[in-house]
Amino acid sequence: MTRKTGLIIGGTILTGVASYLVYNRWMKEQMLKEIYEILNGSAGDKEKDRITRIVNRKLSASVIDAFNPNFFLQFQKYGIKNQIGNTKAKVLVKDIYDAFGFFNDDEEQIYGAVRNARTKLDLSRVAYWYYKEHKKDLHAELQAKLGEDEYKKVAAIVEKLPSMPSR
C-alpha cells in the first residue's frame, strides 16, 4: 500500500468515526431538548408517557445496559420507575443464584427469572441487587457459568425485552 492510499483509507475511517460521534451527540441533544420541554411544564401522567416514548425511541437499551446495576438509577430522576420493586428484584436474584449448580445449572429457571424482569430497566434493578447480595456482577456470572448456547439464549431474551415500561 502506498502512502497516498493509506492516507485516503485513514481519512475515510476518521471521517466515518467523526460523523458517527456528531450524529450521536445530535441525537442526545434532541432527546434532552424534548425532555426539557416537558419538564419545564408540570409533568403529569401524559407527559411522563411522552418521556417514556421518547427515551424508548431514541435511547434503546442494549443487553449490556440491562445488566448494568446503575442503569435504572439514571431514569428515576425523570420519574420513570421500574415495574418491579426491590422485593420482586430480590426474589429474581434468589431464583438466578439458586439456579447455579455445582455440576449442572437450571437454565430454564434462569430464563424464567430474566423474562420475569419484564424490561431492561427492571433487569438492571435485578443486577443491582445481585451485586448487593453476592458482590458479583450478574452479567459476568452468567457468562462464566452458562455455556455459550445458554448465554446466547439469555441475551436473546434480554434483547426482546422493552427498554422500559410503557404506560
C-alpha positions as CSV (number, residue, x, y, z in Angstrom):
1,M,0.0,0.0,0.0
2,T,1.3,3.4,-0.9
3,R,1.4,6.4,1.4
4,K,-1.3,8.1,-0.6
5,T,-3.6,5.0,-0.3
6,G,-3.0,4.8,3.4
7,L,-3.9,8.5,3.8
8,I,-7.1,8.0,1.8
9,I,-8.2,5.0,3.9
10,G,-7.2,6.6,7.2
11,G,-9.1,9.8,6.2
12,T,-12.2,7.9,5.2
13,I,-12.2,6.0,8.5
14,L,-11.6,9.2,10.5
15,T,-14.4,10.9,8.7
16,G,-16.8,8.0,9.4
17,V,-15.9,7.9,13.1
18,A,-16.3,11.7,13.4
19,S,-19.7,11.5,11.6
20,Y,-20.9,8.8,13.9
21,L,-19.9,10.8,17.0
22,V,-21.5,14.0,15.7
23,Y,-24.7,12.1,14.9
24,N,-24.9,10.5,18.4
25,R,-24.3,13.8,20.1
26,W,-27.0,15.4,17.9
27,M,-29.5,12.6,18.8
28,K,-28.7,13.0,22.5
29,E,-29.3,16.8,22.3
30,Q,-32.6,16.3,20.5
31,M,-33.7,13.8,23.2
32,L,-32.7,16.1,26.0
33,K,-34.4,19.1,24.3
34,E,-37.7,17.2,24.2
35,I,-37.4,16.1,27.8
36,Y,-36.6,19.6,29.0
37,E,-39.6,21.0,27.1
38,I,-41.8,18.5,29.0
39,L,-40.1,19.2,32.4
40,N,-40.5,23.0,32.1
41,G,-44.2,22.5,32.5
42,S,-46.0,20.4,35.0
43,A,-45.1,16.8,34.3
44,G,-48.3,14.8,34.7
45,D,-49.0,11.2,33.5
46,K,-49.4,12.3,29.9
47,E,-46.0,14.0,29.9
48,K,-44.4,11.0,31.6
49,D,-45.8,8.8,28.9
50,R,-44.3,11.1,26.3
51,I,-40.9,10.9,28.1
52,T,-41.1,7.1,28.1
53,R,-41.9,7.0,24.4
54,I,-39.1,9.5,23.5
55,V,-36.5,7.5,25.5
56,N,-37.6,4.2,24.1
57,R,-37.4,5.6,20.6
58,K,-34.1,7.4,20.9
59,L,-32.2,5.5,23.5
60,S,-32.9,1.9,23.0
61,A,-31.1,0.0,25.8
62,S,-28.7,-2.8,25.0
63,V,-28.1,-6.1,26.7
64,I,-25.1,-4.6,28.4
65,D,-27.3,-1.7,29.8
66,A,-29.8,-4.2,31.1
67,F,-27.1,-5.9,33.2
68,N,-25.6,-2.6,34.4
69,P,-26.5,-2.3,38.1
70,N,-26.8,1.5,37.8
71,F,-28.7,1.8,34.6
72,F,-32.1,2.0,36.2
73,L,-30.9,4.8,38.6
74,Q,-30.4,7.3,35.8
75,F,-34.1,7.3,35.0
76,Q,-35.5,7.7,38.5
77,K,-34.8,11.4,38.5
78,Y,-37.2,11.7,35.5
79,G,-40.0,9.9,37.2
80,I,-39.6,6.7,35.1
81,K,-40.0,3.8,37.5
82,N,-39.3,0.1,37.4
83,Q,-42.3,-2.2,37.1
84,I,-40.8,-4.4,39.8
85,G,-39.8,-3.2,43.2
86,N,-36.9,-4.3,45.4
87,T,-38.8,-7.2,46.9
88,K,-39.5,-8.8,43.4
89,A,-36.0,-8.0,42.3
90,K,-34.6,-9.8,45.3
91,V,-36.8,-12.9,44.5
92,L,-35.4,-12.9,41.0
93,V,-31.9,-12.6,42.3
94,K,-32.5,-15.7,44.5
95,D,-34.0,-17.6,41.6
96,I,-31.0,-16.9,39.5
97,Y,-28.5,-17.6,42.2
98,D,-30.2,-20.8,43.2
99,A,-30.2,-22.0,39.6
100,F,-26.4,-22.1,39.5
101,G,-25.4,-25.7,40.4
102,F,-22.0,-27.2,41.1
103,F,-22.2,-29.6,38.1
104,N,-25.3,-28.5,36.3
105,D,-27.3,-25.2,36.1
106,D,-31.1,-25.0,35.9
107,E,-31.1,-22.9,32.7
108,E,-34.9,-22.8,32.5
109,Q,-35.1,-21.2,35.9
110,I,-32.6,-18.6,34.8
111,Y,-34.5,-17.9,31.6
112,G,-37.7,-17.6,33.6
113,A,-36.2,-15.1,36.0
114,V,-34.8,-13.0,33.2
115,R,-38.3,-13.0,31.5
116,N,-39.9,-12.1,34.8
117,A,-37.9,-8.9,34.9
118,R,-40.2,-7.7,32.1
119,T,-38.0,-4.7,31.0
120,K,-34.3,-4.0,30.6
121,L,-34.7,-1.3,33.3
122,D,-36.1,-3.9,35.7
123,L,-33.3,-6.3,34.9
124,S,-30.9,-3.6,35.8
125,R,-32.5,-3.4,39.2
126,V,-32.1,-7.2,39.5
127,A,-28.4,-6.8,38.6
128,Y,-28.1,-4.1,41.2
129,W,-29.5,-6.4,43.9
130,Y,-27.4,-9.4,42.7
131,Y,-24.3,-7.3,43.2
132,K,-25.5,-6.0,46.6
133,E,-26.2,-9.5,47.9
134,H,-23.4,-11.6,46.3
135,K,-20.7,-9.0,45.5
136,K,-20.6,-10.4,41.9
137,D,-21.5,-8.9,38.6
138,L,-24.6,-10.7,37.2
139,H,-23.6,-10.4,33.6
140,A,-20.1,-11.8,34.3
141,E,-21.6,-14.7,36.4
142,L,-24.0,-15.7,33.5
143,Q,-21.1,-15.6,31.0
144,A,-18.9,-17.6,33.3
145,K,-21.4,-20.2,34.5
146,L,-23.5,-20.8,31.4
147,G,-22.4,-22.5,28.2
148,E,-22.2,-20.4,25.1
149,D,-25.6,-21.5,23.7
150,E,-27.3,-20.9,27.1
151,Y,-25.8,-17.4,27.4
152,K,-26.9,-16.6,23.8
153,K,-30.4,-17.6,24.8
154,V,-30.3,-15.3,27.8
155,A,-29.0,-12.5,25.6
156,A,-31.8,-13.1,23.1
157,I,-34.4,-13.0,25.8
158,V,-33.0,-9.7,27.1
159,E,-32.8,-8.2,23.6
160,K,-36.5,-8.8,23.2
161,L,-37.4,-7.0,26.5
162,P,-38.6,-3.4,26.1
163,S,-36.1,-0.8,27.4
164,M,-38.6,0.5,30.0
165,P,-42.2,0.2,31.0
166,S,-44.8,1.7,28.8
167,R,-47.9,3.1,30.4
